[in-house]
Amino acid sequence: MTKEDIKQVVLDIIADIAPDENLSAVKSEVRLRDQLSLDSMDFLDIVMELRKKHGIEVPEADYVQLASLDSCAEYLFPKFQAKGSK
């Protein structure tokens, strides 16, 4: 799985939990919470969906690593690699 694939995974999860958000103009380097109306519960839903759908654990101390699409891809890439996702 590439970093671009991971960004799409995160966007797909956001689309599921916040269907009214327009994700077409999301900038990958800007904090998601600065671009979208995501509250802390939405953010927890993202983390929960990563675990449920992909078996990826994100410890609470690492939540800050998921601020933007770019940082999500950087943080999650080795986790997906370890899972053997292609």
C-alpha positions as CSV (number, residue, x, y, z in Angstrom):
1,M,0.0,0.0,0.0
2,T,1.4,3.4,-1.0
3,K,1.2,6.6,1.0
4,E,-1.4,7.8,-1.5
5,D,-3.4,4.7,-0.9
6,I,-3.3,5.4,2.8
7,K,-4.5,9.0,2.3
8,Q,-7.4,7.6,0.4
9,V,-8.2,5.1,3.2
10,V,-8.3,8.0,5.6
11,L,-10.5,10.0,3.3
12,D,-12.9,7.1,2.8
13,I,-13.2,6.7,6.6
14,I,-13.9,10.4,6.9
15,A,-16.5,10.2,4.1
16,D,-18.2,7.4,6.1
17,I,-18.3,9.2,9.5
18,A,-18.9,12.8,8.1
19,P,-20.9,12.3,4.9
20,D,-21.8,16.0,4.6
21,E,-18.1,17.1,4.3
22,N,-16.8,18.0,0.9
23,L,-13.5,16.1,0.7
24,S,-12.6,17.1,-2.9
25,A,-10.6,20.1,-1.8
26,V,-8.8,18.7,1.2
27,K,-5.2,19.7,1.2
28,S,-2.9,16.9,2.4
29,E,-0.5,19.2,4.2
30,V,-3.1,21.1,6.2
31,R,-4.5,19.9,9.5
32,L,-7.8,18.0,8.9
33,R,-9.5,19.8,11.8
34,D,-8.6,23.2,10.2
35,Q,-10.3,22.1,7.0
36,L,-13.2,20.0,8.1
37,S,-15.8,20.1,10.8
38,L,-14.4,17.2,12.7
39,D,-14.8,17.1,16.4
40,S,-13.0,14.9,18.9
41,M,-15.6,12.1,18.6
42,D,-15.2,12.1,14.8
43,F,-11.4,11.8,15.3
44,L,-11.9,8.8,17.6
45,D,-14.2,7.3,15.0
46,I,-11.3,7.5,12.5
47,V,-9.0,5.7,14.9
48,M,-11.6,3.1,15.7
49,E,-12.3,2.5,11.9
50,L,-8.6,2.1,11.3
51,R,-8.5,-0.7,13.9
52,K,-11.8,-2.3,12.8
53,K,-11.2,-2.3,9.1
54,H,-7.5,-2.6,8.9
55,G,-6.2,-3.9,12.2
56,I,-4.1,-0.8,12.8
57,E,-3.7,0.2,16.4
58,V,-3.1,3.9,17.1
59,P,-2.2,4.6,20.7
60,E,-3.7,7.7,22.2
61,A,-0.2,9.2,22.6
62,D,0.2,9.1,18.8
63,Y,-3.1,10.8,17.9
64,V,-1.2,14.0,17.2
65,Q,0.5,12.1,14.3
66,L,-2.8,11.9,12.5
67,A,-3.3,15.7,12.2
68,S,-3.1,16.0,8.3
69,L,-3.4,13.5,5.5
70,D,0.4,13.8,4.9
71,S,1.1,13.0,8.6
72,C,-1.4,10.2,8.5
73,A,0.4,8.6,5.6
74,E,3.8,9.0,7.2
75,Y,2.6,7.5,10.5
76,L,0.5,4.8,9.1
77,F,2.7,3.6,6.2
78,P,5.0,1.4,8.3
79,K,2.0,0.0,10.2
80,F,0.4,-1.0,6.9
81,Q,3.7,-2.4,5.7
82,A,4.0,-4.5,8.9
83,K,0.5,-5.8,8.2
84,G,1.6,-6.9,4.7
85,S,-1.0,-4.6,3.0
86,K,0.0,-4.1,-0.6
